[in-house]
Amino acid sequence: MCTFVAQMKTSRLLTTFLFALLCLLTTGCQRSSRLADGNAVYYWRTEWRLDSVETAFLCRHKIDRVFCRYFDVVMDDATAEPKPNATITFGSPMPEGIEIIPTVYITEDCMHARHEDLARKLVQRVVQMNETHDISGVRELQIDCDYTHNSRRTFYAFLEEVRSEARHHHLRLSATIRLHQLAMPVPPVDYGVLMLYNTGDPQRFDERNPVLDSRDVQPYIRYLDGYDLPLATAYPVYAWQRTIYGVRIEHVVEAEEILAVKQMVERKRDDLRHAIITFCLDTDNIQRYNTETYEAIYHH
């Protein structure tokens, strides 16, 4: 009898050990997964039209993906329901060899409550825009939302619905991840884009640059190692103008600051060096930094 009990205990211990090992291996596989090497840009204008400088930039830096904002989703005050806003128009054809990733920005107040059929309508609108404008080879949809702890559950449920709808059209799903969202559970998407811009408080009037400052990034670095989702990284190359107490101020991030933040996050998670995006494609932004700076940002 004692031998039988001992064997049962040994069996339980072995089962527990194997289960723990399996969990460890599974977690390890998830943590070690990374996105393929690639360079990309965000396109955030309301008309698709590339000039010669922008076209040359795509070629020079081997950019093969463009995250193109198709439209916003905002609350309609009259109906208290979400509605599309600021839909992009297409004034020129897509360049060959470029994969377009339709990106939809949805305001956080749309996620204060569930909205029937919103996911289906959103995905269908994206698919119809692709068909209308002869945009082929679309394999992904991205959702951008500054969700909070209060709206997270509703937003994640919405993402589940979007992912289910997207799969019917053979689209994978990605989402933007802001720094404060790293402290939350990961969203139900295939991967995230870590937004390393708009990191500061725009209402503060001090020495920090609200577009990007490494001191604002540093407190969130500790969450990266345990954030169990493949991540791309997006860096700012734009200028932000604002007026404070009647004084017009332009915020431009120095190249050294961008590269310092890049090194900081890549030291914490090596996989963050592989899929690099800049925000956003525009001739003024291209000319704001030299070619060497862009090569350093896009360096894998």
N, C-alpha and C positions, 0 to 999 in steps of 0.2 A: 504493500500500500504506500509506504514511504517513497519507494522508488518511483511509483506511478506519479505521485504528487510532485516529486522532484522533476520528473520528465515534463510534466505539465507546466511547471514554473519555467523550466528551461525553454520550452516551446514558446511560452508567452513572451519571455525576454527576447528570444530570437525574432519573433514576429514584430515586437516593438522596435527592435534594432533595425530590422529590414525596412519597416515603414518609415522610421526616422531617416534612414539612409536614402530612401526613395524621395522623400520630401526635400532632403538636402540636395540631391542630384537634380531634381526638378527645378528647385530655386536657383541652383547654379547655372542650369541651362538658360533660364529666363534672364538672369543677371548678365550672362556672357553674351546674350544675343545683341546684335548691333545692326544698324542700318548700313547699307552698302555705301561705299565712297561716292560722293557726288556733290556738285555745286548747284545752287539754286538761288532764285530771287523771289521776293514778293512784288506783285504789281498791284498798286492800290489806287489807281485813278479810275474815273468813271467812263473813260473812253479808251479802248484798246487802239493805240497807234504808236508805233515805234519809229523813232528817227534814226539816222545813220549812226549816231554816237551810241545809242542804246543797243542797236543791232550788233555793232562792232564789239561792244562790251560783252555780250553773250558769247560771242565767238572767242574772244581773247581769253576769257577765263573758263572756257569749256563748261558753260552753264547749259544743262540739258533739261532743267525743270523750272517752270514758272508757276508759283502759287498766285493765281489770279483771282482777285476779289470779284465775285459775280454780282452780289447784292448784299444789302444788310437786311436783317429782320428786326423790326422795331414794334413797339406797342402802338396800336391805333387808339387814341384817346376816346374816339367816338364809339367804337365797338368793344373796347377793352380786349381785343384780340390781336395777335401778332400779324404784321403785314410786311411785304417786301418793300424796300426803299433803296433809292440810289442805285438802280440796276445799271450795270456796265453796258455800253454800246461798243460795237466792233467796227472800227473805221478802216482797218487794214487786215490782211490775212495773217494767219499765224506763220512764223518762220518754220522752215523745215527742220526736223530733228529736235524739236522742243516739245517736251511733254507738259501739257497744261493740267494743273491741279485746281479745279474750281474750289474757291474758298468763300465761305459764307460767314459773315460776322453777325452774331445775334446778341442783342443787348441783354444784360443780366435781368432786367425787370420782366422780360418775357418768360423767365424761368421761376417766377414767384408762384406759379400754378401750372398744372398740366393743361395742355391745349390739345383738344381732340384733332387728330389727323395732321398735326403740324409737320411731323417727320415725313409723312408721305408726300405732302404738298411741296415741301422743301426739296426733296430728292427729285420729284417729278419736274419741278421747275428747272433744276440744274440740267437734267437730261434733255428737256425740251430746248433749252438754250444751246446745248451742244449740237443738237440736230439742226436747229434753225440756222446756226452760223457755221455749220459744216466743220465743227471742231472734233476731230477724230483722235483715237488712241488714248482717250481719257480712262484712267485706271484707278483714280482716287478722288475722294471728296474730303475737304477739310472744314471743320467747324471751329470758329474762333469765338470765345465767350469769356468774359471776366467774371466767372462764377465765384461765389463766396460759400462759406460754410452753410449759410441759410438756404442757398439755392442749389447746392451741390446734388442732393438726392434727386430733385426734379430734373436737373440737367443731365445727370447720368442715366436716368430712366429715358429721357429724350434721346440721348446718344444710342442707347440700346435699340430704340425704334428706328433711328436713322441708319444704324449699321445693318439691321434686318432689311430695310428697304434698299439700301445701297447694294447689298449682296445680290438682289434680284437683277441688278444691272452690272454685276461683276466689278463692283467698286470696293476698294478697301477704304477704311475710315481713319483719319488722323484728327488730332485736336491740338490747339495751342495750349501751352502750359506756362502760366505766369509764375514768378518766383514764389509768391505767397501760397500758390496752389500745390507746391511741392510738399507742404505739410499735411495734405489731405490724401486719402486713398487714391490710387490711380484710376483714371477714367476708363470705361470699356471701349477702347479704341485699339487699332493696330500699332500705333506709335504716337508720340507727342513731339511737338516742336517747342523747345524751351526758349521763351522770349526773353532775351537779355537786352531789353530796352524798355523805356518807360518805367524804370526801376525806382524812381524817386517820387516824392510827393510834389505835384506841380503847384500846390498852394504855399509851399515853404519858400521863403526868400532868404536863402543863405548861400554858402559857398558851394553847395553840391549841385551837380548837373542832374536834373530830373530825367534826362534821356538815358544816361548810363553813368554810374559812379560805382567803382569797385567796393566802396564802403557800404553801399546799399545791397550789393550782391552777397557780400561775405557772410551775413547771418544765415543765409539759406543754403550755403554750401553743404552743411552737415546733413541735409536731407537727400542729397543726390545719391549717395552710395546705396541707400535702402529704397530708392524709388524704382520699383520693379516694372519699368516700362522702357522699351527702346526710345531713345531721344535723338532728334536732330537739334541743332542750335541755330538761333537767328540773332544777328547782330545789327545795330543801327548804323546807317550811313547817311542819315537825314539831318536837317536842321529844324529846330522847333522855335518858332517865334511866339512870344506872349507879352502881354502888357501888365505890369505890376505897378500900382500906384501912379499910373500915367506914364511910366517909363517902358519903352519897348525894348525887350531883351531877346537876343537870339542865342539859343543853346546849340552848340556844335560839339560833338564828342571828339576829342583828340585821338589820333590814330593809336598813340601809345596806350591810352586808356582801354580802347577796344581790345587791343592785343594782350594787355595785362589781364583783363577779365577772361579772355579766351584761354590763356595759360592757366588761370586759376581753376576754371571748371574742368579743364582737361586733365589737370593733375589729380583731381578728385575722381573723375570717371573718364578713363582713357577712350571709351567708345564715343565720347562727345566730339571727337576730332574728325569723324568720318563724313557726316552729312551736314553741310554748312550752307546757311541761307543768309542773305543780306536783305534788309528792309530799308528802302525799297528801290526798284528800278526807276531811275529818272536821270536825265542828262545832268541836272544840277548836282545831284548826289554823286554821280560818276566823276564829275570834275572836281568834287570837293576833296578827294583823296587821290594820291598818285597810284600808278599801276603796282608799285612794289607793296603798298599797303594792302591793296585788294588781294595780291598774291599771298601775302602773309595771313590774311583773314581766311582765305579759302584753302590754305595749306592743310593737308591731311597728315 
